[in-house]
Amino acid sequence: MKTRKQAAEARAGQVRALADRPRQRRCAEDVASSARVAIRSQLVLRESSTGGLAFEGYASITVRAYEMWDMFGPYDEIVSAGAFTDTLNRADLDVPLVLQHDQLRRIARTTAGSLFLAEDDQGLRVSAPELNPDDVDVAYITPKLRSGLIDEMSFAFRIDSGQWSPDYTEFRINRVDIHRG
């Protein structure tokens, strides 16, 4: 296993420009691992005023480093405050709230008016104020959220803009696109 410093030195010799995105971005040393990062995100599930379930949490926490890997080794990745501004301003923004990144397990969606997204001083805030408790996927996840067995969330996105630190140990994501993941 390469140290962070060795990985940064190898990366510095291969990356053409500081603005080049990480190649083979993943969440672990294993080259077969995905690029998923789950964060403890203050998930809240409560009864809504109409008998449904209201869900709130954070899909991304900004200005906080998490470890990622590329073909050279480990590095820190940070999502900048304001990284969601452009994508959230899209009139046609289409983002589903799904279980385990499975597009067939949708429980809310921005285009259906059942999912609301906003960026605040902590990160990308998610609100689904009226989940249907009779939906099979909502029924599946509800006891796990209530018991604290699930306390993390992640999200699918494309990096529109980012930059390596001068020593190639950190990649800062400055702008993302979350439209359709």
MOWOSUL-V567448 format. One record per backbone hydrogen bond with DSSP energy under -0.5 kcal/mol. CO is the residue of the C=O (numbers start at 1). NH is the residue of the N-H. Records with the same first field share a line. If there is no record, write none. Layout:
CO->NH, NH
This chain:
3->7
4->8
5->9
6->10
7->11
8->12
9->13
10->14
11->14, 15
17->20
18->164
23->71
26->69
30->33
34->27
39->153
41->58
44->56
46->54
48->51
52->48
53->131
54->46
55->128
56->44
57->126
60->62, 124
66->77
68->75
69->26
70->73
73->70
75->68
76->171
77->66
78->80, 173
79->63
80->83
82->85
83->176
84->88
85->89
86->89
87->90
90->93
93->95
94->180
95->110
96->98
97->107, 108
99->102
101->103
102->105
105->99
108->97
109->112, 114, 115
110->113
116->127
118->120, 125
122->62
123->120, 125
124->59, 60
125->118
126->57
127->116
128->55, 131
131->53, 133
132->135
135->139
136->140
137->141
138->142
139->143
141->145
142->146
143->147
144->148, 149, 150
145->148
149->151
151->41
153->39
158->160, 177
161->174, 175
163->172
165->168
169->76
170->165, 172
171->78, 173
172->163, 174
173->80
175->160, 161
177->158
178->181
